[in-house]
């Protein structure tokens, strides 16, 4: 459980499109106006978890050797995402936004975000809870991940104004993104070999 929570916090809470968008939305429009966007992001993440669990559970049951292949593919994709985070340029000034993002915007962000599926692919292939029932194992693993994502996304919203101001400074942005990208890679390596 500890490994799952740590992995979920690092993989789902890292500064990908959704957390950075939450931080920018909160910094620009305030926590109250960012809440619909937050709930949309969580709904999209739940849909990605459900889709990942439904397909992967059946695949792993019928093709047990496929698990290792999927684990490696997911780990490589997470490393690719970590590289993208570490080398990204600072976000543009969010004050140019026309209006607060809505529920629909958040849901679509995570439904079409490959990081959502890659994250659950990595988590389900490496950190599934060891329960006798496959359905319960995937369900409780997904629920744990969603609870962790809910709290890490709230953290991003609460610290949005401070984070956004730091990420506008190129030097600080490189350091912060580099540390978070390193933590993502460390989580994947720990899950694979720990």
TILOKOL-470012 format. One record per residue (C-alpha): residue in three letters; x, y, z; residue number from 1. Coordinates in steps of 0.001 Angstrom, whole numbers, plus 524288, in hexadecimal, padded with zeros to 5 digits. Layout:
# TILOKOL-470012
ATOM,type,u,v,w,seq
ATOM,ALA,X,Y,Z,NUM
...
***
This chain:
# TILOKOL-470012
ATOM,type,u,v,w,seq
ATOM,UNK,80000,80000,80000,1
ATOM,UNK,80B27,80946,8034F,2
ATOM,UNK,8119C,806BD,7F637,3
ATOM,UNK,804AC,808FB,7EF3D,4
ATOM,UNK,801F7,815D4,7F644,5
ATOM,UNK,80FB3,81B05,7F3C5,6
ATOM,UNK,80F72,816D5,7E584,7
ATOM,UNK,801E3,81CAC,7E37D,8
ATOM,UNK,805F0,82973,7E9F3,9
ATOM,UNK,811F5,82ACE,7E164,10
ATOM,UNK,80BDD,8262D,7D4AF,11
ATOM,UNK,7FE4D,82C49,7D5DA,12
ATOM,UNK,8028E,83837,7DD97,13
ATOM,UNK,80E1C,83BFE,7D515,14
ATOM,UNK,80D00,8488B,7CD1D,15
ATOM,UNK,80671,84362,7C103,16
ATOM,UNK,7FBD6,84A5A,7B97B,17
ATOM,UNK,7F128,848DF,7C3D3,18
ATOM,UNK,7F8AF,84CFA,7D01E,19
ATOM,UNK,7FF1F,8587F,7C956,20
ATOM,UNK,7F1F5,85CA4,7C3B1,21
ATOM,UNK,7EBE7,85BA1,7D149,22
ATOM,UNK,7F6AC,863EC,7D726,23
ATOM,UNK,7F546,86E32,7CC7A,24
ATOM,UNK,7E674,86E30,7CD80,25
ATOM,UNK,7E6DA,86FAF,7DC3B,26
ATOM,UNK,7F0FA,87A78,7DB72,27
ATOM,UNK,7E92E,881DF,7D151,28
ATOM,UNK,7DB11,87FDB,7D581,29
ATOM,UNK,7DBF9,87B8C,7E3BC,30
ATOM,UNK,7D8B7,86E97,7EA1F,31
ATOM,UNK,7C9F9,87058,7E96C,32
ATOM,UNK,7C9AB,8727E,7DAA8,33
ATOM,UNK,7D3AD,867A2,7D843,34
ATOM,UNK,7CB6D,85D2E,7DF1F,35
ATOM,UNK,7C318,85946,7D347,36
ATOM,UNK,7CF9E,85750,7CB82,37
ATOM,UNK,7D520,84F1E,7D6BA,38
ATOM,UNK,7C907,8465F,7D712,39
ATOM,UNK,7C9C5,844C6,7C859,40
ATOM,UNK,7D804,840C4,7C938,41
ATOM,UNK,7D4C2,836C2,7D3B1,42
ATOM,UNK,7C967,83161,7CB90,43
ATOM,UNK,7D22B,8300F,7BFA4,44
ATOM,UNK,7DC70,82942,7C7DB,45
ATOM,UNK,7D244,81FC4,7CD27,46
ATOM,UNK,7CDF5,81CAB,7BF3E,47
ATOM,UNK,7DC1F,81A38,7BB47,48
ATOM,UNK,7DDED,81146,7C70C,49
ATOM,UNK,7D18C,809B5,7C3E1,50
ATOM,UNK,7D545,80802,7B5A6,51
ATOM,UNK,7E31E,803F4,7B935,52
ATOM,UNK,7DE95,7FA55,7C389,53
ATOM,UNK,7D429,7F432,7BB07,54
ATOM,UNK,7DD68,7F183,7AFD6,55
ATOM,UNK,7E986,7EE33,7B77A,56
ATOM,UNK,7E2B9,7E50B,7C0FB,57
ATOM,UNK,7DDDE,7DC97,7B5D1,58
ATOM,UNK,7EAC8,7DD12,7AE95,59
ATOM,UNK,7F2C6,7D957,7BA8C,60
ATOM,UNK,7E97A,7CE38,7BDB5,61
ATOM,UNK,7EA74,7C845,7B013,62
ATOM,UNK,7F892,7CC17,7AD0A,63
ATOM,UNK,80093,7CC37,7B9B7,64
ATOM,UNK,80D83,7CEA9,7B29D,65
ATOM,UNK,807EC,7DB01,7ACAC,66
ATOM,UNK,808B2,7E187,7B9F6,67
ATOM,UNK,8177B,7E30D,7B956,68
ATOM,UNK,816FE,7E85F,7AB7A,69
ATOM,UNK,80CAF,7F260,7AF4D,70
ATOM,UNK,81479,7F5D0,7BB71,71
ATOM,UNK,82070,7F91B,7B347,72
ATOM,UNK,81888,800D1,7A939,73
ATOM,UNK,811D0,8089F,7B402,74
ATOM,UNK,81EAF,80B24,7BAEF,75
ATOM,UNK,824E6,8100A,7AE5D,76
ATOM,UNK,8195F,81915,7ABF1,77
ATOM,UNK,81A2D,81E83,7B9C3,78
ATOM,UNK,828C8,820F1,7B7A1,79
ATOM,UNK,82551,827D6,7AADF,80
ATOM,UNK,81B63,83049,7B220,81
ATOM,UNK,8254F,83330,7BCC0,82
ATOM,UNK,82EEC,837C4,7B269,83
ATOM,UNK,8245F,8407C,7AC95,84
ATOM,UNK,821A7,84660,7B9F8,85
ATOM,UNK,83007,84883,7BCEE,86
ATOM,UNK,8328A,84F6C,7B004,87
ATOM,UNK,825BD,8570A,7AEC4,88
ATOM,UNK,825A6,865C6,7ADE4,89
ATOM,UNK,81EC1,86DC3,7B87F,90
ATOM,UNK,80FF6,86EC2,7B70D,91
ATOM,UNK,80A62,87ABB,7B095,92
ATOM,UNK,80431,88537,7B8E9,93
ATOM,UNK,7F6DC,87FB8,7BCE6,94
ATOM,UNK,7F104,88D5F,7BE8E,95
ATOM,UNK,7EE2C,88D75,7AFFD,96
ATOM,UNK,7E3A9,8830A,7B1A7,97
ATOM,UNK,7D608,88731,7ADA1,98
ATOM,UNK,7CE89,87FDC,7B82D,99
ATOM,UNK,7CFF9,8756F,7C272,100
ATOM,UNK,7D0D4,867A2,7BCDC,101
ATOM,UNK,7C478,85FA5,7BEAE,102
ATOM,UNK,7C142,851C3,7C2E5,103
ATOM,UNK,7C0E5,84D51,7B4B6,104
ATOM,UNK,7CE6D,8530C,7B243,105
ATOM,UNK,7D448,84B7C,7BD8B,106
ATOM,UNK,7CDAC,83EBE,7B9F3,107
ATOM,UNK,7D220,83F8A,7ABD3,108
ATOM,UNK,7DFE0,84309,7B00F,109
ATOM,UNK,7E18E,83615,7B72C,110
ATOM,UNK,7D992,82DC9,7ADBB,111
ATOM,UNK,7E25E,831AC,7A25B,112
ATOM,UNK,7EED0,832C7,7AA7A,113
ATOM,UNK,7F7CE,8273A,7A779,114
ATOM,UNK,7FE74,82956,7B4A9,115
ATOM,UNK,7F1EB,82505,7BB82,116
ATOM,UNK,7F1DC,817F0,7B48E,117
ATOM,UNK,80093,8163B,7B557,118
ATOM,UNK,8002B,81909,7C3E6,119
ATOM,UNK,7F5A2,80EE0,7C661,120
ATOM,UNK,7FC5B,80556,7BD3C,121
ATOM,UNK,808D2,806CF,7C52A,122
ATOM,UNK,801C1,80615,7D23A,123
ATOM,UNK,7F927,7FA80,7CE8F,124
ATOM,UNK,804A2,7F306,7C8E0,125
ATOM,UNK,80E07,7F5E2,7D41E,126
ATOM,UNK,806B8,7F96A,7E08A,127
ATOM,UNK,7F9D0,7F21C,7E068,128
ATOM,UNK,7F50F,7EEDD,7EE0C,129
ATOM,UNK,7F709,7E056,7F0E9,130
ATOM,UNK,7E8FB,7DBD4,7F2C6,131
ATOM,UNK,7E340,7CEA0,7EF36,132
ATOM,UNK,7D89E,7D49C,7E6C2,133
ATOM,UNK,7DD6B,7DB4C,7DA66,134
ATOM,UNK,7D18F,7E435,7DA7D,135
ATOM,UNK,7D41D,7E899,7E87B,136
ATOM,UNK,7E2B3,7EA13,7E5E1,137
ATOM,UNK,7E083,7F342,7DA6E,138
ATOM,UNK,7D517,7FA37,7E0E9,139
ATOM,UNK,7DC2B,7FD0E,7EDB2,140
ATOM,UNK,7E8AB,80099,7E698,141
ATOM,UNK,7E12B,80A48,7DE13,142
ATOM,UNK,7D9C1,80FBF,7E9D7,143
ATOM,UNK,7E685,8119E,7F140,144
ATOM,UNK,7EC8D,81877,7E586,145
ATOM,UNK,7E0B8,82153,7E3F1,146
ATOM,UNK,7E117,824E9,7F266,147
ATOM,UNK,7EF8A,82836,7F123,148
ATOM,UNK,7ECE7,82FEB,7E4A1,149
ATOM,UNK,7E1DA,8375B,7EB3E,150
ATOM,UNK,7EAEC,83BD2,7F622,151
ATOM,UNK,7F694,83ECB,7ED5F,152
ATOM,UNK,7EDE2,84678,7E40F,153
ATOM,UNK,7E883,84E2F,7EF9C,154
ATOM,UNK,7F695,850F0,7F37F,155
ATOM,UNK,7F953,8561C,7E5C8,156
ATOM,UNK,7ED4D,85EB9,7E68C,157
ATOM,UNK,7F096,863CA,7F419,158
ATOM,UNK,7FE82,86703,7F06C,159
ATOM,UNK,7FB2E,86BD1,7E2C0,160
ATOM,UNK,7FE3D,87A13,7E4BF,161
ATOM,UNK,80B79,8776F,7EB03,162
ATOM,UNK,80EF6,86CC6,7E154,163
ATOM,UNK,80AEA,874A5,7D58B,164
ATOM,UNK,8135C,8801C,7D9B7,165
ATOM,UNK,81F1A,8772C,7DBA0,166
ATOM,UNK,81D0E,8703C,7CEA7,167
ATOM,UNK,81D69,87D4C,7C79D,168
ATOM,UNK,82BB4,87E8A,7CB99,169
ATOM,UNK,8337B,876AD,7C1A3,170
ATOM,UNK,83E44,8725A,7CB09,171
ATOM,UNK,8350D,86E1F,7D5C3,172
ATOM,UNK,82C17,86772,7CBEB,173
ATOM,UNK,83752,85F0F,7C6E3,174
ATOM,UNK,83B30,85AE9,7D4AC,175
ATOM,UNK,82D42,857DD,7D8EF,176
ATOM,UNK,82A0F,85059,7CC95,177
ATOM,UNK,83702,84914,7CD2E,178
ATOM,UNK,8348D,844BE,7DB2E,179
ATOM,UNK,826BC,84050,7D844,180
ATOM,UNK,82AE2,83928,7CBE4,181
ATOM,UNK,83590,8322E,7D396,182
ATOM,UNK,82B91,82E4C,7DDD6,183
ATOM,UNK,822B7,828AD,7D328,184
ATOM,UNK,82DBF,82052,7CDB2,185
ATOM,UNK,831B3,81BFC,7DB6D,186
ATOM,UNK,823A5,817C5,7DE43,187
ATOM,UNK,82300,80FB8,7D1D3,188
ATOM,UNK,83038,8094F,7D4A0,189
ATOM,UNK,82C40,80686,7E2A7,190
ATOM,UNK,81F6D,80083,7DE25,191
ATOM,UNK,82647,7F81B,7D404,192
ATOM,UNK,831EA,7F38F,7DC10,193
ATOM,UNK,82EAD,7F6F5,7EA3E,194
***
